[in-house]
Amino acid sequence: MPLFCLSVITIVGGVVGAFYSYTQHHIKEFIGYTGINQIGYIFIGLCIFDNQAIVNASIYYLILYSIANIVFIGSLFYFSSNGCAITRFDHISLALSKKSPAGVINKYFIILIGLSVWSIAGLPPFGNFFAKISL
């Protein structure tokens, strides 16, 4: 019974986190709700104790998700250290159009932010997609 309750809470938390993350405009709130969603994926694999491969897939997914978040948050810290704080998603286009000597570098970091968000979302060419498929 406790395992069933944990499974239901995990699925509900994952669904709620997914729906709320798509409606966010502030990056901090987006990271929080996607974290709730991704924890749901990890716990789905951990609730099924029967197969060691599923537990390993959950750990693999946790590692890939952590790396994608570190890249995403590190890119945001780069922009804030250069005087261009990005707190909302519409600030990304302002950071891209900023006229500075580091404008070329800004474009690469914007691409890095996009790739890490797509990886967190689990789009097909990225590692989190394969980790979600393995779960």
N, CA, C and O of each residue as an XYZ file, in Angstrom:
540
protein
N       0.807     -1.211      0.000
C       0.000      0.000      0.000
C       0.846      1.269      0.000
O       0.537      2.196     -0.749
N       1.930      1.350      0.832
C       2.735      2.582      0.788
C       3.382      2.801     -0.569
O       3.531      3.942     -1.008
N       3.771      1.712     -1.244
C       4.381      1.852     -2.562
C       3.365      2.379     -3.569
O       3.709      3.183     -4.436
N       2.116      1.930     -3.459
C       1.065      2.431     -4.340
C       0.819      3.916     -4.095
O       0.667      4.686     -5.044
N       0.779      4.320     -2.831
C       0.567      5.736     -2.504
C       1.708      6.593     -3.038
O       1.477      7.678     -3.574
N       2.946      6.105     -2.892
C       4.097      6.834     -3.413
C       4.024      6.946     -4.933
O       4.370      7.983     -5.499
N       3.577      5.886     -5.589
C       3.441      5.917     -7.047
C       2.402      6.941     -7.482
O       2.627      7.685     -8.436
N       1.276      6.984     -6.797
C       0.220      7.946     -7.149
C       0.702      9.369     -6.913
O       0.489     10.242     -7.754
N       1.350      9.612     -5.780
C       1.869     10.954     -5.491
C       2.915     11.351     -6.521
O       2.962     12.509     -6.938
N       3.746     10.417     -6.934
C       4.765     10.688     -7.940
C       4.145     11.079     -9.268
O       4.579     12.046     -9.894
N       3.143     10.343     -9.701
C       2.507     10.632    -10.987
C       1.763     11.964    -10.941
O       1.849     12.758    -11.878
N       1.036     12.209     -9.857
C       0.306     13.478     -9.727
C       1.286     14.647     -9.676
O       1.061     15.672    -10.319
N       2.374     14.498     -8.912
C       3.382     15.554     -8.842
C       4.032     15.825    -10.181
O       4.283     16.979    -10.528
N       4.309     14.772    -10.940
C       4.899     14.953    -12.265
C       3.970     15.669    -13.225
O       4.402     16.532    -13.988
N       2.693     15.313    -13.188
C       1.724     15.949    -14.084
C       1.511     17.412    -13.702
O       1.477     18.284    -14.571
N       1.366     17.680    -12.401
C       1.170     19.058    -11.948
C       2.396     19.905    -12.276
O       2.264     21.035    -12.744
N       3.587     19.360    -12.031
C       4.809     20.091    -12.360
C       4.924     20.388    -13.841
O       5.390     21.461    -14.225
N       4.505     19.449    -14.679
C       4.574     19.658    -16.127
C       3.619     20.758    -16.571
O       4.002     21.640    -17.340
N       2.390     20.712    -16.095
C       1.412     21.724    -16.515
C       1.780     23.116    -16.023
O       1.643     24.086    -16.768
N       2.245     23.233    -14.786
C       2.597     24.549    -14.269
C       3.890     25.085    -14.885
O       4.042     26.300    -15.017
N       4.812     24.220    -15.258
C       6.066     24.712    -15.837
C       5.843     25.330    -17.214
O       6.572     26.243    -17.602
N       4.850     24.848    -17.954
C       4.608     25.400    -19.289
C       3.959     26.773    -19.248
O       3.978     27.490    -20.249
N       3.390     27.153    -18.121
C       2.716     28.448    -18.037
C       3.588     29.524    -17.409
O       3.129     30.652    -17.232
N       4.824     29.212    -17.069
C       5.671     30.161    -16.356
C       6.419     31.081    -17.309
O       6.823     30.686    -18.403
N       6.590     32.309    -16.862
C       7.378     33.294    -17.605
C       8.662     33.640    -16.852
O       9.642     34.070    -17.460
N       8.660     33.454    -15.536
C       9.846     33.702    -14.733
C      10.702     32.439    -14.705
O      10.186     31.332    -14.552
N      11.986     32.612    -14.852
C      12.882     31.476    -14.983
C      12.991     30.692    -13.674
O      13.066     29.464    -13.701
N      13.002     31.384    -12.524
C      13.093     30.665    -11.244
C      11.897     29.749    -11.045
O      12.056     28.607    -10.613
N      10.719     30.230    -11.351
C       9.521     29.407    -11.202
C       9.534     28.246    -12.196
O       9.112     27.135    -11.873
N      10.018     28.514    -13.397
C      10.134     27.457    -14.404
C      11.056     26.340    -13.923
O      10.731     25.159    -14.052
N      12.201     26.715    -13.370
C      13.153     25.721    -12.878
C      12.535     24.917    -11.736
O      12.722     23.703    -11.653
N      11.808     25.590    -10.867
C      11.168     24.889     -9.755
C      10.134     23.881    -10.213
O      10.131     22.740     -9.751
N       9.251     24.289    -11.121
C       8.202     23.367    -11.573
C       8.746     22.252    -12.455
O       8.245     21.128    -12.401
N       9.756     22.538    -13.264
C      10.342     21.441    -14.029
C      11.082     20.482    -13.113
O      11.157     19.285    -13.391
N      11.630     21.005    -12.016
C      12.260     20.127    -11.036
C      11.256     19.161    -10.426
O      11.557     17.983    -10.233
N      10.058     19.664    -10.123
C       9.002     18.793     -9.596
C       8.637     17.736    -10.629
O       8.450     16.567    -10.291
N       8.537     18.144    -11.869
C       8.210     17.212    -12.946
C       9.292     16.146    -13.101
O       8.987     14.960    -13.232
N      10.541     16.563    -13.087
C      11.636     15.617    -13.299
C      11.804     14.675    -12.109
O      12.167     13.513    -12.290
N      11.546     15.162    -10.901
C      11.579     14.283     -9.734
C      10.524     13.194     -9.882
O      10.726     12.061     -9.445
N       9.397     13.544    -10.501
C       8.368     12.534    -10.767
C       8.892     11.422    -11.649
O       8.635     10.246    -11.388
N       9.630     11.784    -12.700
C      10.219     10.761    -13.570
C      11.204      9.877    -12.799
O      11.215      8.657    -12.962
N      12.017     10.499    -11.969
C      13.021      9.732    -11.233
C      12.343      8.762    -10.264
O      12.746      7.604    -10.160
N      11.325      9.230     -9.563
C      10.651      8.369     -8.585
C       9.821      7.277     -9.247
O       9.610      6.222     -8.648
N       9.354      7.504    -10.450
C       8.645      6.426    -11.153
C       9.577      5.228    -11.324
O       9.176      4.086    -11.103
N      10.806      5.493    -11.712
C      11.770      4.404    -11.849
C      12.159      3.795    -10.519
O      12.381      2.588    -10.425
N      12.243      4.629     -9.482
C      12.645      4.109     -8.177
C      11.513      3.370     -7.472
O      11.773      2.540     -6.601
N      10.263      3.656     -7.832
C       9.129      2.934     -7.228
C       9.055      1.495     -7.720
O       8.486      0.630     -7.053
N       9.629      1.246     -8.885
C       9.622     -0.116     -9.428
C      10.949     -0.763     -9.037
O      11.945     -0.629     -9.748
N      10.957     -1.451     -7.926
C      12.174     -2.037     -7.382
C      12.566     -3.325     -8.078
O      13.683     -3.809     -7.893
N      11.672     -3.891     -8.875
C      11.869     -5.235     -9.394
C      13.067     -5.363    -10.326
O      13.698     -6.419    -10.380
N      13.375     -4.337    -11.034
C      14.394     -4.442    -12.058
C      15.523     -3.458    -11.756
O      15.279     -2.258    -11.632
N      16.724     -3.941    -11.639
C      17.870     -3.082    -11.352
C      18.158     -2.133    -12.515
O      18.681     -1.038    -12.307
N      17.821     -2.546    -13.729
C      18.050     -1.680    -14.884
C      17.205     -0.410    -14.800
O      17.654      0.656    -15.220
N      15.997     -0.511    -14.269
C      15.141      0.667    -14.137
C      15.699      1.617    -13.089
O      15.666      2.833    -13.274
N      16.208      1.077    -11.997
C      16.828      1.918    -10.974
C      18.070      2.595    -11.554
O      18.302      3.778    -11.302
N      18.862      1.863    -12.321
C      20.036      2.460    -12.975
C      19.620      3.542    -13.967
O      20.298      4.563    -14.086
N      18.516      3.333    -14.678
C      18.034      4.340    -15.612
C      17.601      5.599    -14.865
O      17.794      6.709    -15.361
N      17.024      5.438    -13.685
C      16.640      6.599    -12.877
C      17.864      7.390    -12.438
O      17.853      8.620    -12.455
N      18.899      6.693    -12.053
C      20.130      7.373    -11.644
C      20.777      8.063    -12.839
O      21.268      9.185    -12.714
N      20.783      7.400    -13.999
C      21.307      7.995    -15.232
C      20.517      9.257    -15.589
O      21.098     10.270    -15.978
N      19.201      9.189    -15.453
C      18.349     10.339    -15.738
C      18.644     11.481    -14.776
O      18.696     12.642    -15.184
N      18.840     11.156    -13.495
C      19.160     12.174    -12.504
C      20.468     12.875    -12.839
O      20.574     14.093    -12.695
N      21.452     12.127    -13.279
C      22.747     12.717    -13.637
C      22.604     13.633    -14.852
O      23.123     14.749    -14.847
N      21.909     13.175    -15.886
C      21.741     14.009    -17.082
C      20.920     15.261    -16.788
O      21.227     16.338    -17.299
N      19.888     15.126    -15.974
C      19.072     16.278    -15.611
C      19.899     17.283    -14.815
O      19.767     18.490    -15.019
N      20.743     16.804    -13.919
C      21.596     17.699    -13.125
C      22.574     18.448    -14.012
O      22.792     19.645    -13.826
N      23.162     17.753    -14.972
C      24.105     18.412    -15.884
C      23.406     19.487    -16.709
O      23.940     20.583    -16.877
N      22.213     19.183    -17.225
C      21.475     20.168    -18.021
C      21.110     21.387    -17.179
O      21.175     22.514    -17.671
N      20.729     21.183    -15.923
C      20.402     22.309    -15.056
C      21.633     23.125    -14.703
O      21.558     24.352    -14.629
N      22.767     22.467    -14.485
C      24.003     23.198    -14.189
C      24.401     24.073    -15.372
O      24.820     25.216    -15.184
N      24.275     23.548    -16.582
C      24.594     24.338    -17.780
C      23.626     25.510    -17.918
O      24.045     26.627    -18.221
N      22.341     25.265    -17.697
C      21.328     26.313    -17.818
C      21.551     27.418    -16.786
O      21.570     28.598    -17.137
N      21.718     27.047    -15.533
C      21.897     28.051    -14.477
C      23.253     28.733    -14.598
O      23.370     29.925    -14.317
N      24.281     27.993    -15.013
C      25.587     28.609    -15.236
C      25.566     29.652    -16.339
O      26.234     30.682    -16.237
N      24.803     29.391    -17.393
C      24.669     30.376    -18.470
C      23.943     31.628    -17.977
O      24.284     32.744    -18.370
N      22.954     31.441    -17.124
C      22.252     32.600    -16.563
C      23.171     33.410    -15.653
O      23.116     34.639    -15.647
N      24.016     32.720    -14.883
C      24.983     33.426    -14.041
C      25.989     34.200    -14.888
O      26.423     35.285    -14.501
N      26.357     33.652    -16.027
C      27.274     34.367    -16.933
C      26.662     35.690    -17.365
O      27.331     36.724    -17.348
N      25.388     35.659    -17.751
C      24.739     36.894    -18.177
C      24.604     37.885    -17.033
O      24.796     39.085    -17.234
N      24.279     37.412    -15.845
C      24.119     38.343    -14.726
C      25.462     38.933    -14.310
O      25.505     40.062    -13.822
N      26.555     38.200    -14.489
C      27.868     38.759    -14.164
C      28.302     39.806    -15.183
O      29.156     40.640    -14.883
N      27.727     39.774    -16.379
C      28.032     40.776    -17.401
C      27.043     41.928    -17.396
O      27.035     42.736    -18.325
N      26.210     42.019    -16.368
C      25.309     43.149    -16.234
C      23.997     43.002    -16.970
O      23.278     43.987    -17.132
N      23.663     41.821    -17.415
C      22.408     41.589    -18.132
C      21.659     40.477    -17.418
O      21.770     39.305    -17.780
N      20.895     40.853    -16.399
C      20.177     39.854    -15.611
C      18.990     39.316    -16.403
O      18.175     40.079    -16.920
N      18.909     38.022    -16.486
C      17.801     37.364    -17.176
C      16.937     36.711    -16.104
O      17.321     35.702    -15.511
N      15.774     37.293    -15.863
C      14.857     36.718    -14.877
C      13.576     36.205    -15.529
O      12.834     35.430    -14.925
N      13.322     36.633    -16.750
C      12.146     36.172    -17.483
C      12.608     35.671    -18.844
O      13.697     36.016    -19.303
N      11.786     34.867    -19.479
C      12.173     34.327    -20.777
C      12.234     35.393    -21.859
O      12.997     35.252    -22.815
N      11.447     36.458    -21.730
C      11.530     37.510    -22.736
C      12.792     38.353    -22.587
O      13.108     39.129    -23.488
N      13.524     38.229    -21.479
C      14.798     38.922    -21.330
C      15.899     38.276    -22.156
O      16.936     38.895    -22.395
N      15.690     37.044    -22.594
C      16.704     36.360    -23.397
C      16.893     37.073    -24.733
O      18.021     37.209    -25.209
N      15.801     37.526    -25.339
C      15.932     38.258    -26.605
C      16.609     39.608    -26.388
O      17.319     40.085    -27.273
N      16.403     40.232    -25.232
C      17.103     41.480    -24.929
C      18.599     41.237    -24.756
O      19.418     42.045    -25.196
N      18.951     40.132    -24.120
C      20.372     39.807    -23.947
C      21.025     39.509    -25.285
O      22.203     39.809    -25.481
N      20.288     38.934    -26.189
C      20.835     38.613    -27.499
C      21.066     39.877    -28.323
O      22.037     39.961    -29.075
N      20.180     40.857    -28.182
C      20.308     42.082    -28.968
C      21.197     43.116    -28.304
O      21.394     44.197    -28.861
N      21.735     42.823    -27.146
C      22.587     43.767    -26.439
C      23.845     44.059    -27.250
O      24.554     43.143    -27.667
N      24.108     45.321    -27.463
C      25.282     45.730    -28.237
C      26.486     45.820    -27.305
O      26.609     46.766    -26.526
N      27.353     44.852    -27.390
C      28.551     44.850    -26.576
C      29.656     44.111    -27.330
O      29.382     43.388    -28.288
N      30.905     44.296    -26.895
C      31.979     43.547    -27.535
C      31.807     42.033    -27.366
O      32.316     41.251    -28.169
N      31.102     41.638    -26.337
C      30.893     40.211    -26.093
C      29.610     39.717    -26.750
O      29.063     38.694    -26.337
N      29.124     40.418    -27.755
C      27.879     40.052    -28.416
C      27.936     38.683    -29.050
O      26.941     37.958    -29.046
N      29.077     38.316    -29.593
C      29.224     36.995    -30.198
C      29.145     35.919    -29.121
O      28.511     34.882    -29.313
N      29.791     36.175    -27.993
C      29.754     35.217    -26.897
C      28.330     35.094    -26.365
O      27.900     34.002    -25.991
N      27.593     36.211    -26.328
C      26.209     36.165    -25.865
C      25.377     35.223    -26.726
O      24.537     34.488    -26.207
N      25.604     35.238    -28.038
C      24.846     34.359    -28.916
C      25.128     32.897    -28.610
O      24.221     32.065    -28.646
N      26.377     32.582    -28.309
C      26.709     31.195    -27.983
C      26.069     30.764    -26.671
O      25.626     29.623    -26.536
N      26.020     31.678    -25.702
C      25.391     31.326    -24.436
C      23.879     31.230    -24.572
O      23.249     30.433    -23.877
N      23.290     32.021    -25.446
C      21.854     31.893    -25.712
C      21.574     30.524    -26.339
O      20.600     29.861    -25.983
N      22.425     30.110    -27.262
C      22.268     28.774    -27.865
C      22.440     27.703    -26.798
O      21.714     26.708    -26.801
N      23.385     27.888    -25.889
C      23.600     26.943    -24.798
C      22.381     26.867    -23.871
O      22.013     25.783    -23.418
N      21.757     28.013    -23.590
C      20.530     28.025    -22.786
C      19.432     27.251    -23.509
O      18.733     26.441    -22.900
N      19.285     27.501    -24.799
C      18.257     26.800    -25.566
C      18.477     25.295    -25.588
O      17.534     24.522    -25.415
N      19.714     24.880    -25.799
C      20.018     23.440    -25.827
C      19.772     22.783    -24.476
O      19.272     21.660    -24.411
N      20.122     23.479    -23.396
C      19.913     22.879    -22.080
C      18.426     22.808    -21.736
O      17.991     21.841    -21.111
N      17.635     23.815    -22.131
C      16.185     23.758    -21.884
C      15.557     22.651    -22.717
O      14.665     21.951    -22.238
N      16.003     22.482    -23.946
C      15.467     21.397    -24.777
C      15.858     20.037    -24.204
O      15.091     19.078    -24.286
N      17.058     19.960    -23.623
C      17.473     18.711    -22.992
C      16.631     18.418    -21.761
O      16.240     17.272    -21.535
N      16.347     19.443    -20.960
C      15.494     19.264    -19.784
C      14.103     18.818    -20.220
O      13.481     17.980    -19.567
N      13.617     19.381    -21.326
C      12.284     19.012    -21.821
C      12.264     17.596    -22.388
O      11.198     16.986    -22.475
N      13.413     17.067    -22.773
C      13.486     15.689    -23.265
C      13.213     15.559    -24.746
O      12.586     14.591    -25.177
N      13.671     16.513    -25.531
C      13.495     16.408    -26.984
C      14.443     15.351    -27.557
O      15.506     15.108    -26.985
N      14.074     14.720    -28.678
C      14.775     13.531    -29.168
C      16.289     13.565    -29.353
O      16.913     12.561    -29.012
N      16.938     14.592    -29.849
C      18.379     14.380    -30.027
C      19.207     14.495    -28.752
O      20.428     14.347    -28.809
N      18.596     14.750    -27.628
C      19.347     14.997    -26.398
C      19.294     13.794    -25.469
O      18.446     12.913    -25.614
N      20.217     13.773    -24.511
C      20.357     12.630    -23.619
C      19.164     12.376    -22.719
O      18.854     11.222    -22.422
N      18.485     13.431    -22.276
C      17.334     13.228    -21.397
C      16.194     12.511    -22.107
O      15.390     11.845    -21.455
N      16.108     12.631    -23.409
C      15.089     11.894    -24.163
C      15.335     10.401    -24.035
O      14.405      9.634    -23.782
N      16.577      9.988    -24.207
C      16.890      8.564    -24.130
C      16.750      8.048    -22.704
O      16.383      6.893    -22.488
N      17.046      8.910    -21.729
C      16.865      8.499    -20.331
C      15.383      8.334    -20.011
O      15.008      7.417    -19.280
N      14.529      9.220    -20.554
C      13.084      9.080    -20.317
C      12.541      7.834    -21.021
O      11.658      7.158    -20.493
N      13.061      7.534    -22.196
C      12.616      6.328    -22.907
C      13.014      5.081    -22.108
O      12.249      4.118    -22.047
N      14.185      5.092    -21.505
C      14.626      3.921    -20.751
C      13.815      3.715    -19.484
O      13.741      2.601    -18.967
N      13.200      4.794    -18.976
C      12.324      4.632    -17.806
C      10.992      4.090    -18.239
O      10.110      3.882    -17.406
